Amino acid sequence: MTGAPDGPPGPGAGKAPPELSDREKRRYSRHILLPQVGLEGQRKLKAARVLVVGTGGLGAPLSLYLAAAGVGLVGLLDFDLVEDSNLQRQIVFGSRDVGRPKTAAARDRLLGLNPDVEIKTHQVRLEAKNAEKIISGYDIVCDGADNFPTRYLVNDVCVFQKKPVVHASIYQFEGQATVFGAPGGPCYRCLYPAPPPPGLAPSCGEGGVVGVLPGILGSLQASEAVKLIVGGAETLAGRLLLFDAWTARFTEVAVDKDPACPVCGGNPVVTEPVDYEGFCGLGGGLEEAGAEPIGADELRHRLEHGPAPQVVDIREPHERALYAFPGSTPVPFGQLVRRMGEFDPARDLVFICKVGRRSVFAIRSLRKAGYQGRAFNLTGGVDDWARVVGGPPVPY
């Protein structure tokens, strides 16, 4: 599918775009010189309202370019704080921002870049109970989320409200970008009807990401958002653009609208926001997995005073090299089932990963393979262990 709406859809559509001040005309003169943009296109940018979901690797360059382009209202949604490990790629932040809410730190940076735009912050986690209200205040949503529950929630609410989603995702050296929800075009569920099982799709925090990659994909998102606002351009709607930074190659594949899509198809079965933490299998799932939770304090007490459980570290070797868990037994996730005989069913096992998600899936896999011993999952993984117990912070 090609082409784009004449202007941003949603609230405010049909109103005359605001005029530009003389200062704004000077600031955006390079845009105005472009016949595809011109003065009218820049006025459309000033009238537009764009929500950036996630102010991390993708949201950082994306929000910078939206503000620089003169998008009138840029919304920033994130619940996280700035950490040292963010600074390798999240270029909207500086070292002095460590410990600050990401939305507040990004807001200061964007207003320093362009005081003529409005920045609205949403220091919350996007959930079914607030998604519709938040998204209703914007014309376009740029999805820079790093997890499946948020991606599905953004997609579904935008389908309900008939708003386009400029999507991108990244992992290690690879990224992808597209536009969902354009008139007649596919949505996220047309491409990915259901999420992969937890543990099979590690996040960038677990698998790593080269720092420049989100800059490339986030800039592509900004480009697509600007084109949607100005109108008349060929967008990525109906096309999935894949980029491999290691080989410096772009690949494009067609994405068709699925007539049987559960949210945008002819007979939708998803008609309201749902609890996607549960849908994606990330809402705990300990009882279903046959596991019991154990916190960092309790595990430390048992290791120091007994009875000491066997701690099984299911992370990959490169993860353990960055942060080792003393005394643990390393068994990478992919080897668990075939090495099941090495575990003593009479001894408690505690499974650990980075954030406590893959380890739940690991215990579920062992149960399906017939393991009968008592199994615990370290809540929050080694991230919580480092935070609660002390020692060096987890550096990845």
C-alpha positions as CSV (number, residue, x, y, z in Angstrom):
1,M,0.0,0.0,0.0
2,T,1.3,3.5,-0.9
3,G,0.4,7.0,-0.1
4,A,-0.7,8.7,3.1
5,P,-3.6,10.8,4.5
6,D,-3.5,14.5,3.6
7,G,-3.0,15.3,7.2
8,P,-2.9,13.7,10.6
9,P,-6.1,11.9,11.5
10,G,-7.9,12.0,14.8
11,P,-8.8,14.9,17.1
12,G,-8.4,18.2,15.4
13,A,-8.7,16.9,11.9
14,G,-10.4,19.4,9.6
15,K,-9.3,22.5,11.5
16,A,-7.2,25.1,9.8
17,P,-3.5,24.6,10.8
18,P,-2.1,27.4,12.9
19,E,0.0,30.2,11.3
20,L,3.8,30.3,11.8
21,S,5.5,33.2,13.5
22,D,8.4,34.9,11.7
23,R,10.8,33.1,14.0
24,E,9.3,29.7,13.2
25,K,9.6,30.5,9.5
26,R,13.3,31.1,9.9
27,R,13.7,28.0,12.1
28,Y,11.9,25.7,9.6
29,S,13.1,27.5,6.4
30,R,14.8,24.3,5.1
31,H,11.5,22.5,5.3
32,I,9.6,25.3,3.8
33,L,12.0,25.3,0.8
34,L,10.9,21.8,0.0
35,P,8.0,21.7,-2.5
36,Q,6.7,18.5,-0.8
37,V,6.4,20.3,2.5
38,G,6.3,24.1,2.0
39,L,4.6,26.5,4.4
40,E,1.4,24.5,4.4
41,G,3.2,21.3,5.4
42,Q,5.0,23.1,8.2
43,R,1.7,24.4,9.5
44,K,0.4,20.8,9.5
45,L,3.4,19.8,11.6
46,K,2.7,22.6,14.0
47,A,-0.9,21.3,14.4
48,A,0.1,17.7,14.8
49,R,0.0,15.7,18.0
50,V,2.3,12.7,18.2
51,L,2.7,10.2,21.1
52,V,6.0,8.5,21.6
53,V,5.5,5.3,23.6
54,G,8.8,4.6,25.2
55,T,11.6,7.1,25.6
56,G,14.4,4.5,25.3
57,G,16.6,3.6,22.4
58,L,14.0,4.3,19.7
59,G,12.2,7.1,21.5
60,A,15.3,9.1,22.1
61,P,16.2,9.9,18.5
62,L,12.6,9.8,17.4
63,S,11.5,12.5,19.9
64,L,14.5,14.7,19.1
65,Y,13.7,14.7,15.4
66,L,9.9,15.3,16.0
67,A,10.7,18.3,18.2
68,A,13.3,19.6,15.8
69,A,10.8,19.2,12.9
70,G,8.3,21.4,14.7
71,V,5.6,18.9,15.7
72,G,3.3,21.0,17.8
73,L,2.7,18.5,20.6
74,V,5.0,15.6,21.4
75,G,3.8,13.2,24.1
76,L,6.4,11.1,26.0
77,L,5.2,8.0,27.7
78,D,7.5,6.0,29.9
79,F,7.6,4.9,33.6
80,D,11.3,4.2,33.9
81,L,14.3,6.0,35.3
82,V,17.5,6.9,33.4
83,E,20.3,4.4,34.1
84,D,24.0,4.3,33.2
85,S,23.4,1.5,30.7
86,N,20.9,3.7,28.8
87,L,23.5,6.2,27.8
88,Q,25.2,4.0,25.1
89,R,22.2,4.5,22.8
90,Q,19.5,6.7,24.4
91,I,21.0,10.0,23.2
92,V,18.3,12.3,24.5
93,F,19.8,11.8,28.0
94,G,23.1,12.8,29.5
95,S,25.2,11.6,32.4
96,R,23.6,14.2,34.7
97,D,20.2,12.6,34.1
98,V,20.9,9.3,35.7
99,G,18.3,8.5,38.3
100,R,15.8,11.0,36.9
101,P,12.4,10.0,35.3
102,K,13.0,9.4,31.6
103,T,10.0,11.6,30.6
104,A,11.2,14.5,32.7
105,A,14.8,14.3,31.4
106,A,13.7,14.0,27.8
107,R,11.2,16.9,28.2
108,D,14.0,19.2,29.3
109,R,16.2,18.2,26.4
110,L,13.5,18.6,23.8
111,L,12.5,22.0,25.1
112,G,16.1,23.1,25.0
113,L,16.2,22.0,21.4
114,N,13.0,23.7,20.4
115,P,11.1,25.8,22.9
116,D,8.3,26.4,20.4
117,V,6.9,22.9,20.7
118,E,4.7,21.5,23.6
119,I,6.0,18.5,25.4
120,K,3.5,16.5,27.4
121,T,4.8,13.7,29.7
122,H,3.0,10.5,30.9
123,Q,5.2,9.0,33.6
124,V,3.1,5.8,33.7
125,R,3.0,2.3,32.5
126,L,0.6,1.9,29.5
127,E,-2.2,-0.4,30.6
128,A,-5.6,-1.4,29.5
129,K,-7.2,1.0,32.1
130,N,-5.4,4.1,30.8
131,A,-4.4,3.4,27.2
132,E,-7.6,4.6,25.5
133,K,-7.7,7.9,27.4
134,I,-4.0,8.7,26.7
135,I,-4.0,7.7,23.0
136,S,-7.2,9.7,22.4
137,G,-5.3,12.9,22.8
138,Y,-3.0,12.3,19.8
139,D,-3.2,11.9,16.1
140,I,-0.3,9.5,15.5
141,V,1.3,7.0,17.8
142,C,5.0,6.1,17.4
143,D,5.7,2.7,19.1
144,G,9.1,2.5,20.6
145,A,8.2,-0.1,23.2
146,D,10.6,-2.9,24.1
147,N,8.0,-5.5,25.1
148,F,5.1,-7.4,23.5
149,P,2.3,-6.5,25.9
150,T,2.7,-2.8,25.1
151,R,3.0,-3.4,21.4
152,Y,-0.2,-5.3,21.3
153,L,-2.0,-2.8,23.5
154,V,-0.9,0.1,21.4
155,N,-1.9,-1.6,18.2
156,D,-5.4,-2.6,19.4
157,V,-6.3,0.8,20.9
158,C,-5.1,2.6,17.7
159,V,-7.2,0.2,15.6
160,F,-10.2,1.1,17.8
161,Q,-9.5,4.8,17.4
162,K,-8.5,4.6,13.7
163,K,-5.1,6.0,14.3
164,P,-1.8,5.1,12.5
165,V,1.1,3.5,14.4
166,V,4.6,4.1,13.3
167,H,6.3,0.9,14.5
168,A,9.9,-0.1,15.0
169,S,11.7,-2.7,17.0
170,I,15.4,-3.6,17.5
171,Y,17.5,-6.4,18.8
172,Q,21.3,-6.8,18.7
173,F,22.2,-5.7,15.1
174,E,18.8,-6.0,13.5
175,G,15.8,-3.8,13.3
176,Q,12.5,-3.4,11.5
177,A,10.1,-0.5,10.8
178,T,6.7,-0.1,9.2
179,V,3.4,1.8,9.5
180,F,0.4,0.0,10.9
181,G,-3.2,1.1,10.8
182,A,-3.2,3.2,7.6
183,P,-6.5,3.2,5.8
184,G,-6.9,-0.2,4.2
185,G,-3.5,-1.4,5.5
186,P,-2.5,-4.1,8.0
187,C,-2.2,-3.8,11.8
188,Y,0.4,-5.3,14.1
189,R,-1.7,-8.4,14.6
190,C,-1.9,-9.0,10.8
191,L,1.8,-9.6,10.9
192,Y,2.0,-11.1,14.4
193,P,-1.3,-12.6,15.4
194,A,0.0,-13.9,18.7
195,P,3.2,-13.2,20.7
196,P,6.0,-15.8,21.0
197,P,6.2,-17.7,24.3
198,P,8.0,-15.8,27.0
199,G,11.7,-16.6,27.1
200,L,12.0,-17.2,23.4
201,A,12.2,-13.5,22.6
202,P,14.7,-11.9,24.9
203,S,14.7,-8.1,25.3
204,C,17.6,-5.8,24.4
205,G,18.4,-5.8,28.1
206,E,19.0,-9.6,27.9
207,G,20.5,-10.0,24.4
208,G,22.2,-6.6,23.9
209,V,21.9,-4.0,21.1
210,V,24.5,-2.0,19.2
211,G,24.2,1.6,20.2
212,V,23.7,3.1,16.7
213,L,20.9,0.8,15.7
214,P,18.1,2.5,17.5
215,G,19.3,5.8,16.1
216,I,18.8,4.5,12.6
217,L,15.4,2.9,13.3
218,G,14.2,5.8,15.4
219,S,15.1,8.3,12.7
220,L,13.1,6.2,10.2
221,Q,10.1,6.4,12.6
222,A,10.4,10.2,12.7
223,S,10.6,10.3,8.9
224,E,7.4,8.2,8.6
225,A,5.6,10.3,11.2
226,V,6.5,13.5,9.3
227,K,5.3,12.1,6.0
228,L,2.0,11.0,7.5
229,I,1.5,14.5,8.9
230,V,2.5,16.4,5.7
231,G,0.7,13.9,3.4
232,G,1.3,12.9,-0.2
233,A,4.3,10.7,0.4
234,E,4.8,6.9,0.0
235,T,4.9,5.5,3.5
236,L,5.9,2.1,4.9
237,A,2.3,1.1,5.2
238,G,2.0,-2.4,3.9
239,R,5.8,-2.8,3.8
240,L,8.1,-4.1,6.5
241,L,11.6,-2.6,6.2
242,L,14.3,-4.8,7.7
243,F,17.8,-3.6,8.5
244,D,20.9,-5.6,9.4
245,A,23.6,-3.2,10.8
246,W,26.2,-6.0,10.8
247,T,26.0,-6.4,7.0
248,A,24.7,-2.9,6.3
249,R,21.8,-4.4,4.3
250,F,18.2,-3.3,4.0
251,T,15.5,-5.8,3.0
252,E,11.8,-5.1,2.3
253,V,8.9,-7.5,2.6
254,A,5.2,-7.0,1.8
255,V,2.7,-7.1,4.7
256,D,-0.9,-7.7,3.7
257,K,-4.0,-6.9,5.7
258,D,-5.4,-10.1,7.2
259,P,-9.2,-10.4,6.6
260,A,-9.3,-12.8,9.6
261,C,-7.3,-10.5,11.9
262,P,-8.8,-10.7,15.4
263,V,-8.8,-6.9,15.8
264,C,-9.0,-5.3,12.4
265,G,-10.6,-8.1,10.3
266,G,-14.1,-8.4,9.2
267,N,-15.3,-10.1,12.3
268,P,-13.1,-8.8,15.2
269,V,-13.0,-10.8,18.4
270,V,-10.9,-8.2,20.3
271,T,-13.1,-5.1,20.8
272,E,-11.6,-3.6,23.9
273,P,-8.2,-3.4,25.7
274,V,-7.3,-6.5,27.5
275,D,-4.7,-7.5,30.1
276,Y,-1.7,-8.1,27.8
277,E,0.6,-9.0,30.6
278,G,-1.5,-12.2,31.0
279,F,-2.0,-12.5,27.3
280,C,1.7,-12.6,26.6
281,G,2.4,-14.9,29.5
282,L,4.5,-12.4,31.4
283,G,2.2,-11.6,34.3
284,G,3.9,-14.1,36.6
285,G,2.6,-17.5,35.6
286,L,4.4,-19.2,38.5
287,E,1.5,-21.4,39.6
288,E,0.9,-22.5,36.0
289,A,4.6,-23.2,35.6
290,G,4.7,-25.3,38.8
291,A,7.1,-22.8,40.4
292,E,7.2,-20.8,43.6
293,P,8.5,-17.2,43.9
294,I,11.5,-16.4,46.0
295,G,12.8,-12.9,46.7
296,A,16.5,-11.8,46.8
297,D,16.5,-11.4,50.6
298,E,15.0,-14.8,51.2
299,L,17.4,-16.5,48.8
300,R,20.4,-14.7,50.5
301,H,19.2,-15.9,53.9
302,R,18.8,-19.5,52.7
303,L,22.3,-19.5,51.0
304,E,23.9,-18.1,54.2
305,H,22.0,-20.1,56.9
306,G,20.5,-23.1,55.0
307,P,19.1,-25.2,53.9
308,A,20.9,-23.9,50.8
309,P,19.1,-24.6,47.4
310,Q,20.9,-25.2,44.2
311,V,20.9,-22.0,42.1
312,V,20.6,-22.7,38.4
313,D,21.7,-19.9,36.1
314,I,19.9,-20.3,32.8
315,R,21.5,-17.2,31.2
316,E,23.9,-17.4,28.2
317,P,27.7,-17.4,28.7
318,H,28.1,-13.8,27.5
319,E,25.5,-12.7,30.1
320,R,27.3,-14.5,32.9
321,A,30.6,-13.0,31.9
322,L,29.1,-9.5,32.5
323,Y,27.6,-10.4,35.8
324,A,28.3,-13.7,37.6
325,F,26.1,-15.2,40.3
326,P,28.4,-16.7,42.9
327,G,28.0,-20.4,43.4
328,S,25.4,-20.9,40.8
329,T,25.3,-23.8,38.4
330,P,25.3,-22.6,34.8
331,V,22.9,-24.4,32.5
332,P,21.9,-22.3,29.5
333,F,18.2,-22.3,28.8
334,G,18.6,-24.4,25.6
335,Q,20.3,-27.2,27.5
336,L,17.9,-27.5,30.4
337,V,15.7,-30.4,29.4
338,R,18.5,-32.6,28.2
339,R,20.5,-31.9,31.4
340,M,17.5,-32.5,33.7
341,G,19.1,-35.6,35.1
342,E,21.8,-33.5,36.7
343,F,19.3,-32.0,39.2
344,D,18.6,-33.7,42.5
345,P,14.8,-33.8,43.0
346,A,15.3,-34.0,46.7
347,R,17.0,-30.6,46.7
348,D,15.3,-27.3,46.1
349,L,16.2,-25.6,42.9
350,V,16.2,-21.8,42.3
351,F,16.2,-20.7,38.7
352,I,17.6,-17.3,37.8
353,C,17.9,-15.2,34.7
354,K,18.2,-11.4,34.2
355,V,14.8,-10.2,35.1
356,G,12.9,-13.4,36.2
357,R,10.9,-14.1,33.0
358,R,12.9,-16.6,31.1
359,S,13.3,-18.6,34.3
360,V,9.5,-19.0,34.6
361,F,9.4,-20.4,31.1
362,A,12.4,-22.6,31.9
363,I,10.6,-24.2,34.9
364,R,7.5,-24.7,32.8
365,S,9.6,-26.5,30.2
366,L,11.1,-28.8,32.9
367,R,7.6,-29.6,34.2
368,K,6.4,-30.6,30.8
369,A,9.5,-32.8,30.4
370,G,8.6,-34.6,33.7
371,Y,10.7,-32.9,36.4
372,Q,9.0,-33.4,39.8
373,G,11.3,-31.6,42.2
374,R,10.6,-28.3,44.0
375,A,11.4,-25.3,41.8
376,F,11.7,-21.6,42.7
377,N,11.9,-18.6,40.5
378,L,14.1,-15.7,41.7
379,T,11.7,-12.7,41.5
380,G,13.2,-9.9,39.4
381,G,16.2,-12.1,38.5
382,V,19.8,-10.9,39.0
383,D,18.7,-7.3,38.4
384,D,16.8,-7.5,41.8
385,W,19.6,-9.5,43.4
386,A,22.1,-6.7,42.6
387,R,19.7,-4.0,43.7
388,V,18.6,-5.7,47.0
389,V,21.6,-7.6,48.1
390,G,24.2,-5.3,46.9
391,G,27.4,-5.7,44.9
392,P,28.1,-4.4,41.4
393,P,25.1,-3.3,39.4
394,V,24.0,-5.5,36.5
395,P,25.8,-3.7,33.6
396,Y,23.6,-4.9,30.7
